[in-house]
Amino acid sequence: MNAFPDAEQDVRDSIKRVTDSPFIKNEDSVRCFVLDVATGKLNEVR
């Protein structure tokens, strides 16, 4: 039941859209995670 074929790549694309915004001054403060529903582990995406 995967909603996205490659969730990490989808998140990377979203990160790029957010950090490209002129409204985001400190790009280092943008952090994103993918939840592994099988293990409950959060994996940080960079």
Summary of the structure (lengths in Angstrom):
residues: 46
radius of gyration: 12.1
end to end distance: 24.0
largest distance: 36.8
contacts: 76
relative contact order: 0.21
helix: 35%
strand: 22%
